[in-house]
Amino acid sequence: MRFFMARRFALKNLRANRLLEIPFVLSSGIMGMLFFIMASLLENHYVETRHRDLPLFIRVGTILLCIFTFIFIQYAVNFMLKKRNKEFALYGILGLEKKHIRKIIAIEFFCLFAFILVLSIVGGYLFGQMVFLMLNFIMKDVAGGLMDFPFSFSALFYTTVLLLCLYLFTLLRSSFRISFSTPMALLQK
């Protein structure tokens, strides 16, 4: 199967399964936004210099959020793949090879994770400004403004790396799952 045909299958599947994938993209995007906000605050010079203990709490929070994001997205992907077992079994019964099914899934997940990345970066920066202002309000620091919260390219890098690792892990896990299951086993699941 050529890439063009696999892409058409993937786009049709994305449209057909949008009731499953829109909540997945939104919930994963929110987790990515939270990670982007924490990474931005971690790299913010204003936060580092104004508050002595806050960078340590943000660092611990970022690590915990990274772990929770990884677990949450893997759980959501597992739920999404379980709902689509019949579809994958039908592909196998109709004669599609497993490598072609893996290619279709890879394209689908690439599109989904691209949406999640864009949502995480844009939403994370916009909501990060609000979080920065609320943090200054809670700390009773009236000197901090939006100019003290610039766009963090290191947070962009960390968020991209996290979502890329999640994409690759998800892709390997789903490929492994499809490779070692028969269409009948998928139908029974």
C-alpha positions in Angstrom: 0.0 0.0 0.0 1.4 3.4 -1.0 1.6 6.3 1.4 -1.1 8.2 -0.5 -3.7 5.4 -0.1 -2.7 4.9 3.6 -3.2 8.6 4.1 -6.6 8.5 2.6 -7.6 5.6 4.9 -6.2 7.5 7.9 -8.1 10.7 7.1 -11.3 8.8 6.6 -10.8 7.0 9.9 -10.1 10.3 11.6 -13.4 11.7 10.3 -15.4 8.6 11.1 -14.0 8.2 14.6 -14.1 11.9 15.6 -16.4 11.2 18.5 -13.6 9.2 20.1 -10.7 11.3 18.9 -11.9 14.9 19.8 -12.1 14.1 23.5 -8.7 12.4 23.2 -7.1 15.4 21.5 -8.7 17.8 24.0 -7.8 15.9 27.1 -4.3 15.2 25.9 -3.9 18.8 24.8 -4.9 20.0 28.3 -2.2 17.7 29.8 0.3 19.1 27.3 -0.8 22.7 28.2 -0.2 22.0 31.9 3.2 20.6 31.1 4.0 23.6 28.9 2.9 26.0 31.6 5.0 24.3 34.3 8.1 24.1 31.9 7.6 27.8 31.1 7.5 28.8 34.8 10.5 26.6 35.5 12.5 28.4 32.8 11.2 31.9 33.7 14.0 34.2 35.0 11.5 36.4 36.9 10.2 33.4 38.9 13.7 32.2 39.7 14.9 35.5 41.0 11.8 36.7 42.9 10.8 33.6 44.8 13.4 31.5 46.6 11.6 28.2 47.1 9.2 28.3 44.2 11.5 26.9 41.5 12.0 23.7 43.5 8.2 23.2 43.8 7.8 23.9 40.1 10.5 21.4 39.2 8.9 18.7 41.3 5.5 19.6 39.9 6.9 19.4 36.3 8.4 15.9 36.9 5.1 14.7 38.4 3.1 16.2 35.6 5.3 14.5 33.1 4.7 11.1 34.7 0.9 11.8 35.0 0.8 13.0 31.3 2.5 9.8 30.2 0.2 7.5 32.2 -3.0 9.5 31.2 -2.2 9.5 27.5 -1.4 5.8 27.4 -4.6 5.1 29.2 -6.6 7.2 26.7 -4.9 5.5 23.7 -5.6 2.1 25.2 -9.3 3.0 25.5 -9.3 4.4 22.0 -7.7 1.3 20.5 -10.0 -1.0 22.4 -13.0 0.7 20.8 -11.5 0.2 17.4 -10.7 -3.5 17.6 -13.6 -4.5 15.3 -12.3 -2.1 12.7 -8.8 -3.5 12.7 -10.2 -7.0 12.6 -12.3 -6.1 9.6 -9.2 -4.7 7.9 -7.5 -8.1 8.5 -10.5 -10.1 7.2 -10.7 -8.0 4.1 -7.1 -8.8 3.3 -5.1 -5.8 4.5 -1.7 -6.8 5.8 -0.6 -5.9 9.3 2.1 -3.6 8.0 -0.5 -1.6 6.2 -2.7 -1.4 9.2 0.3 -0.2 11.2 1.0 2.4 8.5 -2.6 3.7 8.7 -2.4 3.9 12.5 1.0 5.7 12.4 -0.5 8.4 10.1 -3.6 8.7 12.3 -1.5 9.1 15.5 0.8 11.5 13.8 -2.1 13.8 12.9 -3.6 13.5 16.4 -0.3 14.2 18.1 0.3 17.2 15.8 -3.0 18.6 16.8 -2.2 17.9 20.5 1.2 19.7 20.1 -0.3 22.8 18.5 -3.0 22.9 21.2 -0.5 22.4 24.0 1.8 25.2 22.8 -0.8 27.8 21.9 -3.1 27.0 24.8 -0.1 26.6 27.2 1.2 30.0 26.4 -2.1 31.8 26.6 -3.2 30.1 29.9 0.4 30.3 31.1 0.1 34.1 31.2 -3.0 33.9 33.4 -1.2 31.4 35.7 1.8 33.7 35.9 -0.4 36.6 36.9 -2.3 34.5 39.4 1.0 33.2 40.9 2.1 36.8 41.3 -1.2 37.7 42.9 -1.0 34.8 45.3 2.6 35.7 46.2 1.5 39.4 46.6 4.1 40.5 44.1 2.6 43.4 42.2 5.7 44.2 40.2 5.3 41.2 37.8 3.5 41.8 34.6 3.0 40.0 31.3 6.3 41.4 30.0 8.0 39.1 32.6 6.5 36.0 31.0 8.1 35.7 27.5 7.5 32.8 25.2 9.8 30.0 26.4 11.5 28.1 23.6 13.0 25.6 26.0 9.4 24.8 27.2 8.5 24.4 23.5 11.4 22.0 23.1 10.5 20.0 26.3 6.9 19.8 25.3 7.7 18.7 21.8 10.1 16.0 23.1 7.6 14.8 25.6 4.8 14.5 23.0 7.3 12.9 20.4 8.3 10.3 23.0 4.6 9.6 23.7 3.9 9.3 20.0 6.7 6.9 19.4 5.8 4.8 22.5 2.2 4.7 21.5 3.1 3.8 18.0 5.3 0.9 19.1 2.8 -0.3 21.6 -0.1 -0.3 19.0 2.1 -1.9 16.4 3.1 -4.6 18.8 -0.5 -5.1 19.7 -1.6 -5.5 16.1 1.3 -7.7 15.0 0.6 -10.3 17.6 -3.2 -10.5 17.3 -5.3 -12.3 14.7 -8.6 -10.8 13.3 -10.6 -13.3 15.4 -8.8 -12.3 18.6 -9.5 -8.7 17.8 -13.2 -9.4 17.3 -13.4 -11.3 20.6 -11.8 -8.4 22.5 
